Amino acid sequence: MRLVFGPDDLEEYSAVRDRLRLHIVAWARRRGIAVEPSLVAAALDHKHSVDGRLGHWTRRHVADALAVWFPRTVALLEDDRDAVPTALHALIGFLDEHDWLDSRSASAVELHEQIRDSTPALHDALDDERNHDLGTFWAVQMLRHGVPTADPAAVARFLQQVHAGELEIDRAALDEIQRRHADEKPEPPQAELPPVLPPSAAQMLAAADSSVALARLRAFTRWVRAGRALTREGRLLLSDARAVADALDLDHFSRDRARTSDDMPEISLLLHWARQARLVRVVRGRLVQVRNAAPLLSRPIELWKRAFEAVGGIGEHFGGSNVFGAPSLFGMSLGEAYPILLYQLYAAGGEPIPVERFHRAVRETVNERMGCVVDDLAGDVEHRLWRRDVTALLDALELLGAVQLSETPGVEDGDDMAELIALAGRDDPDPTLVALTPIGIWAVREMLVERGVHAPLVGELADEDIEYVCVRMAGLSREVAEAELTAWVRARSGRAASHEIMRYLQRVEVPAHRELALFALSRCGAPGRETSRWRARISAALRAPSSGAQPRVECDARLARP
């Protein structure tokens, strides 16, 4: 049974919660203990809301559940109070007997002791109705007055009676709860960023040296040298623009037909990119090289990072469009939306994502900001201009070597196209997939760390429970997953690692998680035949007809001994 869930695994969690609740209630009944199923579910909901780890319990988790979670979120009457610690005792007892408390949990003895110690705090909190949230407050009042909450007419009559003063409630407590509710501004839970495997210095140097955009920026900066005259509008002279385009082999189709340098989009982009990267600047109507830029030209990695950081500020000069830098059809400039793209790419751990996911995220962000659906107000022309500028941005990042672009495989197939259409909300979705390159991952991580965002590296999960590591690694690149699991194994003795992995293998159900656990087992120093034998045992157990109980594979005593 799976016990670790991410913030988006709501359906998977709901199914496991229902199964686990039934198992715990049946386990308690066999011991002559009556357990309220809804309270077991509430305890599981508490852990899911805290960290998504149903098998990870500490004394603090227990204390918070009894003193805060149940009083605030669960409607309990006087006769229901003693059922809460009973449900928690059953939950901890079940997890302990099945060896499902994870390696970082407190012992079952400590947890049962904490339940007893925190029970008085539960009663104290329930005695004060101000500890309820708004929904729980009203649910408790309706329970007290025998109002069937599933009957809308009965609920409406009850509220009318309260409003008319015919039924007594604690109005002082209600006022305080409403004030607290108005002041609370819950932030949406931020998904944890995956660990990344940064490139080596040699890999970054090779990537910077092979960057087409960096080579152009370096050549353009050196071409400027002591200075180049500009027009009154701040453009390059047409003759100079054609000369540098010829030298860098750019703007083949527009070079001869251009009337001003703005008619040469590649040179125009290069000029504004170099200015934004502080390689050149304007002094008294002349374009000159920034003094401290000269030594930077021979330091590829530093120059690459500066060019990457400059991308978000190039603005309306990207791709020759006047939509990029101004408020777009969504009420958000692409320069403002750029961090959303970088975060999405980084959160994917280097795996490709559809560019349509970025478009969807921007629409949802703006709709939430405005409090209504606003992107439908834009016409098709505005949508196409926005998408053209996104394409120009991605092309520049690819030119720099920060991203890789590809096309969704089999996009002409019905299912793939239907998914893209649903994501895009239009009949002509962009089939482009985009992924950060290794040096792109390094650069985005540097930006995130500078802003105070926790962006873990491979190896930082070495002290975690094996299931947590396997769930976090599922969906990431195989290289990152294997590096993280190898670090996890090395952080403990081979026997301890083998024991924890095999405990997990006895209940793991998700094939991707099982494969990662078996990879970790193969790194524990156990002979290869042991791993192969385990694969055969687990496969046989999973193929066996289901009897309602979870398949259990006994551990080899030589490997299971910690």
N, C-alpha and C positions, 0 to 999 in steps of 0.2 A: 504494500500500500504506500502510495506517495504521501510524504509528510512535509514537503517544502514547496512553496508556491510563490511566484512573482506577482506583482500588483495587477498584471493583466490576465492571470490564470483563474478568472472568476468561475467559469463553468467547471473547470477541473476541480477547483476547491469545493464548489457546491456539491459535486458528486461524491467526493471523498468524505466531506463532512457528514453527509447522510449515511454513508456506509459505516464510518467510524462511530457515529452516534448509536447505530443499531448494535454494533459489536459491543460497545461499552455497556449499554443497557442490558444486553443479554448476559454479558460477563458478570455484571453486578447481581442480576436476578438469580443466577446459579449459586451465588453466595448468600442469598437471602436478603439482599439489599435493594430497596425500592429507590430507583433513580428517575428523576423527571427528565425525559429526553430533551425538552426545549432548553433546559439549563445546561446540559452537556453541550448542545449546539452553541449556546451563548458563550461558554468558556472557549470553545474552538474559534468562534468569531473574534473573541478578544485577542487570541494569539495571532490569528490571521491579520488582524488590523495592526498589530504591533510590528511583526517582522515576517509573517507568512510561514513561520516554522512551527508546526504543530507538535513536534517532538522535542522542542527546546524550551525547557522550563527552568527558571531560577526562582529563588525566594522572592525577588522583587516582582517577577511576573505574577506570582500568586498573590502577593500583597496588593498590587495594583488592581488585579481582577476583583478582589473582594471589597476593597475600600473605595474604588472609583468606578470600574467598569459596570459591575452589576447594579449598584445604586443609580448610576446615571442612565443606563440604556435598557434595563430590564424591568418591566412592570411587575412588582412583587407586593403581595399583601402580607399581613402579619403572619398568617399561617404558612406562607411559602418560604420564610427566611431560612429555616433549618435545612431546607432542601438544597440550598446553594452549596455549602461546604460538602454535603454528601455527594453532590454531582462532581465536585472537584476531586474529592478523595477517589471516586470511582475512575475518573479520567487518569489521574496519576497512577493509580494501582494497575489499571489495564496496560498503560504504556510501559510501566516497569516490568510487569510479568512477561510481556511479549518482547522485552529488551529493545523497545522502540524509543526510549529517552536517548537523545543524542549525546555524543561524547562531551559536550560542553554544558550539559544540564547539571543542576544540583542533584544529589542523591535522592531517591524516593523517600527515605527517612526524613531528610531535611524538608522536603516539599510538604509531606504530610504534617510535619511539625509547624510549618509556616501557615498552613491552612487553619490549624487550631489556634495559632497565635493571632491571626488576622480576622477570625470570626467576630470578635467583639467590635472591631472597626467596621465590619459590614453592618452590624446592627445599629451602631451609632450613626452611620451615614444614611441608613434607611429611615431613621427616626426624624431626620431633617429633610423635608421635601425640597428644600432649595438645592439639594445635591442632584435632583433629577435633571435631565434635559427636557426640552419643551414637550416632545412627543411622549416621553415616559410619564411626565406629570399628568397629562390628560388621560393616558391609558390607565394609570392608577386610579384616577377619579372615577372613570367609567366602570372599572372593576368593582370599586367600593359600592357603587350605586346599582350594580347588576345590569349595566347597559351592554347589550350584545354589540361588540365593536364591528362585527361583519354586517350589521343592519344600518344602512345609511340614514333611514328615517328615524331609527331609535337614537342614533348619534346626534342628528339634527335637533330632535326634541330635547335631548339632554343639554345641548349647548344653549338652546333657547331658555330653558329653566335656569341655567347658571347665570345667563345674562340678565334675566328678570329678578335674580336674587332669591329664587325659590329653593335652590340647593346651595348648601354651604361648602365653600372651598377655602383653602388658605391663600387669600388674595395677595398677601405680602410676599409669600414664597413665589407665587406666580409672577408678580411684578419683578422680583429680582431675577428669576429665570429668564424673563423676556429681555431685561436689560443686558444680561450676560449674553444671551443669544444674539442680540443686536450688535454687541461689541465684538463678538467672535468673528474672525475672518479666516476660516480654515484655508490653509494653502493646499493645493492639490498635491498628492504624494508624488515626489520626484523619483522616477525609476533609477535604480543604482546603475552606474556606468560599469561596463564590463572591464575586466583587466585587459591590458594590452601588452603586446610584446614589442618594445621599441626597437627600431633598427640600430645596428651597430654604427659606429662612426664611419667605418669604411663604406657601409651601404648608403649612408646619408651623403657622403662625399661623392659616391658614384652617381646617386640620383641627382644631386645638384649639378654635377658636371654634365649630365645628359639632358638637363632641362632646356628646352628650346626657348622658352620665354626668358630664362635667366641669361642665356647667351645673347639674346636680342637686347635686353636691358643693359648688359655690360657693354655691348658694341655701341649702342645709342649714347650711353653716358660718355664713352671715350670719344665718340664723334663730336659731341658738344664741345669738349675741351675747354678752351678759354672763353668761349661764348659764341652764340648765334643770335643774329638779329631776329626780332619778332615784329609782327604787325601791331597796330594799335589795339586790335582785339585779342592779342596774346597768342596768335597763331604763328606757326613756322612760316617763313616765306615759302611760296610755292616752289621756287627753285631749290631751296634747301630740302624741302620735304621730298621732292623727286630724287634728289641726290642721295639722301639717306635711304630712301626706299630702294633705289637701285643697288646701293651698297649692301643692304641687308636682304635683298631679293624679296621684297614685300609689295603688296598692293598691285599685283600684276594687271588686274582688270581695270583699275581706276587710276593708275599712275599717269597715263597719257591724257585721259579725258578730264582730270580734275581741274577745277577752276580756283579752288583754294585748298589748303592743306586739310581742311575738315572733310573734303571729299575723298580723302584717303584714310579709310577707317583703321587699318592696321597701324599706320604711323601715328594717327591721332590717339589711339589707345596706348601705344608705346610712350608717347610724350606724357600723357596724364598719369600713366602707371609709374614712370620714372619720377615725376614730380611728387606723387603721393608716397613713394618709397624714399623720398628725401635724397635722391641721387642727383637731381638737378633742381634749380630754382630760378626764378625771374628776378633780375636786378637791373633797375633802370632800363627797362624795355629790352633786355637781352637775356637769353637763356644761358645760364652758366652752370658748370659742375659744382656741386656742393663740396667744400674743401675736404671734409673728412670722409667723403665717399670714395676717393681715390684708393686708399688702402683696402677698403671694403671689397673692391672689385676683385681682389686676389684672395678673398676668403669666401669660398663658395657657399658654405653652410650658413654663415651669417647673412650673406647677401640673399640667399634663397629665403630665409626666414623673414627678412625685411620685405621682400617682394610679396610673400604670402600674406603678411599682416596688412599690406597696403591694398589688397584686393577689395576689401569691404568698403574702402573709402574712395574708390575711383568714381563712383556716382554716375552721373548722366552721360559721361564720356565712354561708357562701356558699350561697345557694339554700335556706336553712332546713333543711339536712341535717346530721345528726350523724355522717355517715360521712366527710365531706371531711377534717376535721382529725385524725381518729383513724386509726390503722393500718387500711388498707382490706383488702378480701378478698385483695389481692395482697401484703400485708405492706408496703405503701408508701402513704403518704398522698398525696392529690392535690397538696398543697402541695409535697411532695418531688418529685413527678413533673412539676410545672409547668416546670422548666428543660428537661426533655426535649422538651416541646412547643415551647418557644421556639426551641430549637436546631434542631429539625426544620423549623420554619417558616422560620427564617433560612437554613438550608442549601438550601432550595428556591428561594432568590433572589426571593421575592415571588410565585412561582407557587403555585397551590392544591394542597394535598395532601389525601388522604382522612383523616378523623379516625380511621379504623380503623388507619391506620399508627401513630398515637400509642398506641392501645390495644395494638397488637402490640409496640411498643418497650418499653412498661412491663412487659408479661408476660415478654418475653425478658430484660429487666434483672433482674427479681426472680428468675426461674428461674436465671440465672447466679449471682446473689448467694447463693441458697440451695443451689445445686448439684443441683437437681432441679426437676421440673415441679410447681409449687405452685398455679397458678391453677385447675387442674381440681378442686381440693378445694372450691372455693367453689360455692355453689348459684346458681340462676338469680336469686333475689331479690337476693343480694349483687352479682351482675354488673349487674343493672339499677340498683341504687342507685349503684354506681360510675359508670355511664354517665349517670345523671341528673345527678350532680355535675359531670361533664365538660361536659355540656350547659350547666349553670348558669355554669360558668367561661367557656365560649366566648361565651355570651350577654352576660356582663358585659364581656368584651373587645370584643365588637362594639358594645356600648353606648358604650364609651369611644372607639371609632374606631380600635382597634389592629389589628383583623382584619376580614376580610370573609368572610361565610358564604354558601355556595351549595350546590346539590345536584348530585350526579354526573349529568351529562346522560345520558339513556337508560338509567337504572339498572334500568328494568324489562326491558331487553333481556337475553337469556341470558348473553352473554359478560361484560358489565359486572357483572351480578349475581354470576356465578360467581367473578369476580376478587375482589369484595368479600367474598363468603362465605369464600373461601380465605384472605384476609387476616385476617378477623375470627375464623374458626374457629367460626362460629355461623350459623344459618339466617336470622337477622334483622339483618344488618349495618346500621350507621348510614350512610346515603348522603351525609352532610354532607362538603363540601369546605371547607377553611379556608385562608386566605392572609393574610399580613401586609399591611397598608396601608403606604404610604410612610412615614408617621410612626411606624408600628409597627416598620418596618425600622430606622429611625433609633434608636428607643429600645432595641431589642434589641442593636444594634451598640454603643451606649454601655455597656450592661451587660457585653457580652463584652470590650470593650476594658478596662474597669475591672478585669476578672478576669485580664487578661494574655493573652487569646486574640487571635491575629492574625486580624483581620476586614478584608480589603482593600477599598479603595474602587476605583471605576472609574478606570482610568489606571495602576494599579500593575503591570499586566502589559505595559506599553509596551516594556520591554526584552526580553521573551521572544520565542521563536520563533513564527512565525505559526501553525504547526500546533497548538502548545500552547494558544495563545489561542483558536483555533477550537474545539478539543475542550472547553476549559473553558467556552466560551460556549454550546455546544450544550445545549439544554434550558432555558436561562434566558430571561427575557423578551426580546423583540426590542429593546426600548428599551435595556436594559442591554448586550446584545450589540453593538448598533450603536455605542453610546457608547464601549465598550471598544475596538472595532476602529478607530474614528475616532481615539482617543487613540494607538493603536499606530501608525497611519499618520503622524500628526503628529510622532511622536518620531524620525523619520528622513526622509531626503530622498525625494522622490517616486520617483526612479529606483531607489533601494535598496529601497524598499518594494515597488515593482512587480516587481523582480527576484526578491525572496524569495517573494512571493505566487505568481508564475508557476512557480517551481521546485516549489512545493507543489502547484499545480494539475495538474502533469504526473502525479502519482501518487495524488491524493486519490480515495477511493472512496465515502465516506459522503456521501450527498446533502446532508444538513444542514451538514456541514463545508464542502462545496464552495460552497454558497450563501453562507455567511459569508465565505469567502475572496473570492468574487466581489464581495460588498459592499465588502470592504476595498479590492479593486482599483479599484472605482468611486470611491473616495475618494483615489486617488493622484494625481489631476490628469490622468490620461490621458483623451483624448477619449472621449466616450460610445460612439462607433462601435467603438473598440478593445475595450471591455468586451463589447459586443454580439457582435463577431466572435469573441472568446474563448469566449463562451457557446456559439455555434454550433459552433466547432471541438471543444470538449470534449464536447458532446452527440453530435456525429458520431463521435468517437473511441470513446465509450462504447457507441454503438449498433453499432459494427463487430464482425464475428464475432471471437471470441476465438481467438488463435493460441498461447495459453500464456504470451505475454509481456505485460507491462503496457503499456497504451496510452500513447503518448508524444506530446505536442503540442509542436512547436518554438516557442520564444519569438520574438517580434518583436525584432529586433536593436536597434531604437531604444528599446524599453522595457526590455529585459533587461540593457543595459549598466549596471553599478552606478556 
